[in-house]
Structure formats: C-alpha cells, structure tokens
Amino acid sequence: MKKLSRLKFLLSLVASLTSLGLGAASPQAPKLLVGIMVEGLDGDCLDLLRERFGEGGFRLLERNGLTIAHTDYGTSLDAAAATAEIMTGAAPSINGIQAQYTYDRDARRVVSPYSDAAAMGNFTNASYSPAALKVSTISDEARIASGGVNVVYAVATDPAVSLALAGHAGNSALWLDAKTGNWASSTFYKELPVAVAARNRMAPLSARLDTMSWTPSLSPDEFPMLPDHLTRYPFRHVFPRSKSERLDMFTSSPLVNAEVTDVAIDLLSSLRVGQHPGVTDVLNVAYTLEPYTYGKNPDNRPELYDAYVKLDRKLEQLFSTIDRRVGLDSTVVFLAATPRRASTRRDEERWNIPYGEFSTRKAASLLNIYLMAIYGNGDYVSGFHRGQFYLNQKEIKERGLDIRAVRAEAADFLSRMTGVDRVYTIDDIIAGRAGENPEAIRRNTVRDNAGDLMVEIVPGFETVDDLTDPMATNGGDVHRLAATTAPAFIMAPGLPAQTIGTPVDARAIAPTVASILRIRSPNGAAVPPVRPQK
C-alpha cells in the first residue's frame, strides 16, 4: 500500500508540473539563469528590423522560446523601477523603488534610493547598497535555493539597475561609474571580480574613448522606411576629451552595450559561471536602446535602427559564448524590456507644431504666492521631481494646517496653469481616485518618497525644471502621448516556442521564471506565473 500511495503521489506531482505548461520536470537544475533587461526596446522596431537581424540574437529567442508581445507595467516606469519590478515580481509600492532618483524633502535635492552611507564604493566614491529594495528578487531566491553554493553576478551601466539585478544575496553588482568610467561596485557585496579590477587598471574606458567612433553597421539605405534625406550621409559620433559630457554620450550610445557584453563574457570565462555542479548560477545584464539625443539631427531614426542591429549582434555573441561554455540546452534565458520613453526632442520650428514650456520654478513661485494669500506668509513649496511637486510639510504642520486641504487647494491652482492637463494629490492616488487607471498609479507610487501633487503635462509642452536646477534652460524632452509595446522573451529547456499576444502583467515574469527553475517566487510576488498554451 505504501508503494502504491507513493506512486500515486509521484504521478500527481508530474501531472501538476506539466499543467503549468512549462514542460516536464527536468531531472537536473539548469546550469545557468541569464536575465536581460533592455531599456527602451520596442516591439514595433523589432518587427520592422527583423530581416536585418542574424539567427542567433532576437530571432533565437523568438524561434526557441515564449514571446510575450506586450508586458504591462501599469504606468510609465524608468529603467530602474521597471527592473526592480521584473526582478521582484512586485510593483514599486511593494518593492520600494519608484524611480532611478527620488526627492529628499529635508535636503531639498535629488538622491538615489539606493544611496547608503554604510556601504563604501569599489572604484567609485559613490555609496550604494540594495537596502532600499524591500523584498526579495529572483536572484535572491536562486541563491537561497542553492544554499549559497551558486554565484550571482550583475552587469549594467547604471548602479540602480545593477543593484536590482544582483539583489541582496548576489556576489557582485557591477556598473559604470558616471565620473570615471571605471567598472564599479559596492562593499555591500563580498566580491569584486579580479577580471573587472584588471580591466579598470589595464584597459580603462577613459583611455579608450578617444579611439572609439560610432558608425552604422549597415549602409543607410539598408535600413527600412527611412526617407531619402536620411540615407545620404551616414552618421558618425565620436567621444573626444574636449567634450565634458563624453561619458554620458558613450553610455547613451549602443557602444556601451558592447562594453557590457565584454564584461559579462569575462565573468563567464574567468569565474566559471554556469559550471558549478548541481546548482543554477545567475548572470544578469542590462542594455539600452533609448534614442540617442546628442546628435545634430532631431530625427535620429538611423541611430536608433543601428542600435537595434548592434544589440542583436551582441546578444548573438553572448548566447554563442554561453552555448560554447555552458550549453544553451542547460540555460534559462529571460529578456524583458522597459517601454521606450514617449517624450521626444522638440520638432524643428519650420513644422509649426504647437509647442510650449512649463517652468517648474515659475509654477512653484506662483503656487507659493497663492498659498500665502490663503494661509499667510510662508515657504509652502519644497521642490519638484519627475512630474511631482513637494510641499513643505514641516511648515504646514507647524502652522496647524490640514495637509489634505492644502494639497487640494494647490491642485486646484496648478490645474489652471497653461501646459497642465491634470493634477492629482497623493491622497487621490492612495485612495485610487487618480487617472484613467487609478489602481496602476496607486501601485506604482511609493508613498514614503512620493510628492504631494502629481502633474500631467499637455502633449507638446516641454518641462523645464529650473526649480531643481536653476541653470536649466530646457528639459530636453517634449511630452508626447504614445502607447509603446514592451516585449519579453523566456527561453528554457522544454518550454515550447509560442507567442502570447494579449498583455501580460510585468509582475508575472519573476514567478514564471521561478516556476521554470522550481524555486520559490520572490516574497513580494502576488501575481501567478504566465500559463503558456500547450
């Protein structure tokens, strides 16, 4: 009877695993998990450029894995917040990361949520740790499942993205220092790979930038749907010492994706990532496809299309190295995109497109005058960041005023300003009364560091944040309403190739990967795994 009961249990277990649609249970754990985040990856551009891709990059993912045509983040998130959501399976209100930078009310300045004075920097003066990430990540859960025998490494241009990729239990999070161009890390993590330290000393990026140039991978007339005038003169971008912003220019170009790939391959080679018996190692990387804004021509489609082609080739190089050293048949790969920013540079004046500027300094000054007329002389507005005004809550409290009433008065005043479409108070957001998708706005708002007022700007207007930066003369981007796709791919042994055309909640990616690996989901992940069709 015991044997019969045991047989029934095993048959039931196999049936339940198969019902997930993720393939039969593998007798061994995958050797490697590769997580890839791509900032600004757009599904329409993938479709447009597919014929220009090789067989081993994006096409490999489409041919051999699950394609999610549209990943839904609820509202627009930057790369830092989107990466945290993908890795934790939890929205910002749960995971604690709302954006790459947040506003410090007391100091009245913009700071990284990952800033941590208790952590020293390696090859950087900046101090960061993942302490602000309030829940576990898929990388953490993979590490816990192995008992710490496996390794977890993350490589990204930005520290906020790298820290989310490495999680709390990773071996090392690596990023490019914005001032020196060194590959940097934090003493929060126990390792700084020797290969990375050697790269900083023997071949620092700062010494190589002068020799680099970005030119098209294809003849301009090979890019699809470009007007004739954009195909006549191939672009060329360089990063000379005479340009003070040359590091920013480089990290905004697709050449930085090559740098990320090289470091990732160094880790695969020197640290035997994916070759530790019986456990699943983790290598996470982040790339960018955001439009290049340092060129002279406002129409930067040639640069954008070339960036896609170049990234496809880097993915092929990475996958080829993994196949050679580890085996793609023993590797789980997921690639998730963050939606491309809907804002753009201003069109040339000759096109007569309606345009306006929303000055945050002027808006804050007028708002403060209005509140003084109601409540008496005082300093009622502290600052502005990412579409949100911060009120001086300390002064409002000292005056014995009702903060909700002050917010409501301020929202009513701001909503009548030129260039403002809508204004929501934090009270409206938390109560689920804001916008056309109030639940999405609520879950993507971190109450602890959110502003008092969220302002939506009219399309065609440029936000000039001269309150935060008195020297600002423009915001760089003109607001534009646009629905953008954010595709995702999951490739794993036994997972059949198919496409899900309906939107999938971004929070479902981590639980889906956890199901494939047969490990726990991150502790903040409440959305069930994706259920592919059989």
N, C-alpha and C positions, 0 to 999 in steps of 0.2 A: 504493500500500500504506500509506503514511504517513497519508493521508486516511482510509482505511478503519479503521486502528488508532485514529486519533483519534476517529472516530465511535463505534466500539465503546466506547472509554473514557468518552465523554460519556454514552452510553446506560446504561452500567453505573453511573455516578455518579448519574444521575437515579433509576435503579431503587433504589439503596441509600438515597437520601434519602427516597424515597417509602415504602420499607419501614419507616422509623421511625414511620410513622403520623402524622407531624406536618405533612402537606401537602407539596405540591411546593415545590421550592426557589424562593424569591422572587427576582426579578431585582434587587431593591434591599433594603438592610438596613432593618429597621424604624426609624422616626424616633425612637421613644421606648420605653423599658422602664420600666414602673411596677411596683414591688414594694410590696406592702402587707402588714404584719403586724398581726394583731388579737389582742390579749391576751384570753383567756377566751371566744372565740367558740365557741358550742356548736351542733352540728348539729340537735339536738332543738329548741332555741329557734328556729332558722331555720325549721324545718318548721312549728312552732306559729304563728309570726308572719308567714308568707309572704303571707297575704292582706292584711296591713296595710302591706306594702311597696309602693313605687312601681315603675315599669317600668324605671328607669334605674340602679338600685343592684345589690343582690344578684340580682334577677331578670335583669338584663342579663348578669351573669356566668354564671348557670345556663343562660340561653337561648342564649348565643353561645359558650360555651367548654367546657372539660373540667372536670367536677366530680369531685373526689376526696372521697368521703364520709367517709373516716377516714384521717387522717395519723398514723402511728405513730412516736412519739418513743422508744419503748422503756420509759422510766420517766418519772415526772413531772419536768418541767423548768420553771423560771420563764421569764419573757418574754425575759430577757437571753440565757440559754443556748439557748432554742429558736430565737431569731432568729439567733444565731451558727450553729446547726446548719443552718437553712434556707439561709442565705446562703453557707455554705462547702460544704455537702454532706457535712460531716464531723461525727462525734459529738464531745462535749466532750473525750474522751481524746486526740483528734487535734487539734481546733481550740483547745484550751486554756481555754475558757470554760465553767465548770461552773455558775455562778450569777451573779446580779447583784452579790453581795458574797461575799467569801471571808474566811477567818480567818487573820490574821497571827500565827503562833506566837510569834515573837520579841517583837512589840509587844503581844501579847495583846489585840488589838482587831480589829474587823471593818473591812475595806477593800474598795474596788472593785478588781477585777483590772485595770481599765483605768487606774488611777492611775499617773501618770508625771510625776515632778518636772521632767523636761526639757522638758515642754510647758506653756506658760502658757495661761491661760484668756482668752477674749474675752467680756466682760460676765459674768464669773464669777471667783471666786477658786479654783475647783477646777481641778486639773491632770490632764487625761486625754489619752490617745492610744490608737490601736488596736494598739500594740506587743504586747499580750498575746495578740492573735489570731494564732495560729501558722501559719495557712495563708491562701491567697488566697480571695477571695469572688467571687460572680458579678459584683458591681460592679467589682472589680479587673480581672477578665477582659474585661469590656466596654470598660473604659478602655484596657487594653493592646491589644485588637483594633483600636481606632481610632487607635493611635499617640498617644493623649493629645489628639486633636482634639475628642473629645466631652466632655460635662460630666456629673458625678455629684454629686447632692445628696441629703441625707437629713434628714428632719424627724421627730422623736419627742419624747415627753415626757421620757423617761429617757435619760441620756447613754450607758449601756451598750448600749441598743437602737440609738440613733442611730449610734454608732461602728461597730457590726456592719453596719448598713445602708450606711454610707458606705465601709467598708473602708479599706485602706491607701492607695489611689490616688485617693480621692474629692476633689472640690473643696472640699466643706464638709459637716460633720456638725453639725446644729443640735438643741438640746434646751432644755427649760425649766429654768432654774436653780432649785433647790429652795428657796433662801432669798429670792431677789429676785423671781422670776417673769419675769426677763428671758430672752429667747431668747439662748442662749449657744453658744459653740463653743470650739475649741482652736486654738492657733497651730501645731499639727502640720499643719493644713490651710492651704492658701495663700489661701483666700478667706473673707471674712465678707461676705455679700451686702449691698449698700447698703440694699436694701428692708428687711432684717431689722434693721439698725442703726437705720434711721429709725423702724421700728415700736417699738423699745425706747425711743427718745427722745420720739417724738410721741404714742404711744398705749400706754404700758407697761401690762402686765397688772395690776400692783399698783394702778394708778389706776382700773382698770375693774371690779375685783372687787366693789366696793361696789354697783355698779349692776346686777349680774347676779343672776338667780334661775333656778332650775331648776324648771320646772313641766311637767306631762305634755303631750305632743304631741297625744294623743287623749283623749277622755273616758274616765275609768277603766273604765266599763262596756263599752268597745270592746275592751279587752284580753281575750284568750281565757282561759278556765279559771281565773278569779280568783274566790275566794269572795266572797260579797256584802259582808262587812265590809271588804274591801279596796277596794271600788269606791265607798264612800260619801263618803270625804273625800280629795280629790286632794292629793297631796303638794306641798310647796313647800320648796326648800332654797336658802338664801342664804349668802353668804360675807363676813360683816361684819368690819371691822377688829378688833372685840373678840375674835374667835376667833384664837388664836395659830396654830392648825393650818389656817387657811383656804386656804392654797395646797395643802396635802395634800388637803383636801376638794374643791377645784376639780379637781385632777388626777385624782381618783378618780371624778369625775362625767363624763357624756357631753359636757358643755360644753367639755371640753378637746379633744375630737375636732373640734369646730368651729374651735378655735384652730389646731390642726394643719392642717386643711384650708385655712384662710385663708392661712397661711404658704406652704403648697405652691402655692396658686394665685398668690400673689405672685411666687414663683420662676418659675412658668410664664410669667407676664406680663412681668416685668421683665428676666429673663435669657434669654428666648427658648429655654427648654428644649424640646427636641424639634424645633428648627428649624435645626439645623446640618447642612448638606448632606452626604449620603453616609455619615453615621455615626449610631449609636444613642446618644442621650442617656439618662441614667438619673435617675429621680426616685423615691426610696423614702420611704414614710411608715409610721408606726405609730400604731395606735389602741388603745383599751382598752374592754372590755366586762366587766371584773371587777365583781362585786357591790359596790354602794355600802354601806359599813359605818358611815357617820356618821349614818344616820337613827335615829329612835327605835324604829321597829317592826322586830323581828328578821326578820319576813317581808318581804323587800324585793323581791318579785316585780314590783310595779308599777314601781319604779325600773328594774329590770333590763329589763323588756319595753320600757319607754320608751327606754332606752339603745339598744336594737336599732333601733327605729324612727328615732331621731335619726341613728344612724350610717348607716342606709340612705339617708337624705336627703343626708347629707354625701358619701357615695360617688357619689350621682347628681349632685351639684353638681360634684364633682371630674371625673367622667367626661364630663359635659357640657362643661366648660371644655376638657378635653383634646381632645374631638371638634371643638370650635369652633376651637381654636388649632393643633392638630396633625393631628387626624383619628384616630379610633379604628381605622380601617382600616389605619393605619400604626403602630399601637401594640401592644405586647405587655404584657399585664397579668397578674401573678400575685398572688393573695391567699392567705396561709397563716395558720392560726390556731394559737395555743398553747392547750392544754387548760385549761378553767376549773378553778381550784383545788377539790379535793374537800373541803377543810376549810371549816367554816362557823362562824357565831356560835352560842353556846350557846342551846338552846331554853329557853323560859320554864320556871321550876320547876314550874308548875302541871301540866305534861305528864308529870312524873315520869320523864323519860328518864334512864337511868343516866349519871352524869357523874363525872369525876374530874380531878385536876390532877397533872401531872408536873412537879415543881420541879427545874430543872436544877442549881440551887445545892445543894439537899438531896442530889440524886443524886451530884453531884461530891464533896461532903463525905463522904458515906458510902463512896463508892468509894475516896477517898484514905485514909480510915481503914482500910479493908480491905487496901489495898496496903501500908500501913505495917506492918500486922500480919504481912505475909508478908516484906517486903523491908527493913523498918526505917523510921525516921522520915524523912520527905521530902515534897516537893511534887510529886506524881505527875500531877496533872490540871491542864492549862493553861487549857482553855476549852471552850466549846460553841457550835456554829453549825449551823443548818439540819439538825437531827437527828443531828449528829455530835459526839462527844467527842474532844478533842485531848489527848493525853498529853504530859507534859514529857519529850520525847525527849532533851534535853540532860542532864538529871539522871539519867535511866535509863542513858544511855551512860556518864556519869561513874562510876556505881556498878558498871559492868561487867555489867549485867543483859542478858539476852536479850530484846530488844524484842518478839519474837513471843510469847514465853512470858508477858510482862506483859500484852500485849493479850488473850491467851486467858484469863488469869485475870480481867481486867477485864470481858470479855464475859460470862463465866460469872456473875459477880456481878451485873452490870446486868440480865441476862436474868431474874433472880429478883425484880426490883423490881416493885411494883404499878404498873400502867399500861404496862409494857413488853411488847410482843408478841415481838419478835425482836431479836437483836443480831448484827451481822456485823463481823469485823475487816477492816481494809484488806487483810490477807493473803488472807482468804477471797474478797474482792471481786476482787482482781487475778488470783487463781487460778481464778476462775469457779466458786466454790462458794457464792455468796450468793443466796438468794431463789429464787423460782419461775422467774424469767427471768434467770439469772446473767450471760448474755452482755450483756443490755441494761444491767444495773447496772454491769458492768465497763466498757463503752464510754462510759457517761455519767459516769464518775468520772475526775477529773483527779488523778493520783497526787501531783503536786507540792504541791497545796493541799488535799488530802482529809484528813479526820480519821482517827484511828486506829480509831474504833469508830462504826459506823452503827447507830442505834437506831430501830426501828419502834414507834410508839406504838399502843396499843389504841384502836379506834374509840370515840368518846365521851369521850376524855380530851383535856384542853387542856394544851399545853406552855407552861409559864410559865418563860420564860428569864430568871430572876433571877440567873443566874451572869454572863451577859454584861452585863445591865442590872440592877444592884441595886435600882433603883426600880420594876422591873416588878411589876405585881400580877396581870396575866393576859397570855396570849399572843394574845388576840383571836380565834383560830380554834380550833374543836374538830375533832379529827381525824375524818374520815369516809371510808370506803372507797366509791368510786364510779367506774364506768367512764364516761368522758366522751369524746365524739367531738370530733375536731379537723379540720374540713373544710378543703379547699383548692380553689382555682379557678385555671385558667390560660386566658386568652382571647388568641388570636393570629390574625392573618390566615391563612386556610387551615386552621385547626385545627377539625375538626368538633365540634359540641356532643354530648357524651355523658357518662355517669356511670360511674365505677369504684366499685363497691360494696365490694370487698374492701380490707382495709387496705393502704396504700402507705407504705413506709419514708420518713420525713421527709427522709432524706438524698438521696432521688431527685429532689427538687424542683429543686435547682440544676442538676444535669446535664440535666434535661428542658428547663429554660429555656435553657441553653447550646445544646442541640440545635436549638431553635427559632431562636435568634439566629445559628446556625452559627459559634459561637466555642468556644474551649476550655472544658472544665469546670474549676472550681476545683481546685487541685493536691492537695487532700486528699479529693476526692470519688471514692470507690471503688465506689459503687452505680450501676448503669446507669440510664439515663433510663426514665421511665414509657413503656410501649408501649400507647397507646390502640388500641382496636379500629378496624378500617377500616370 
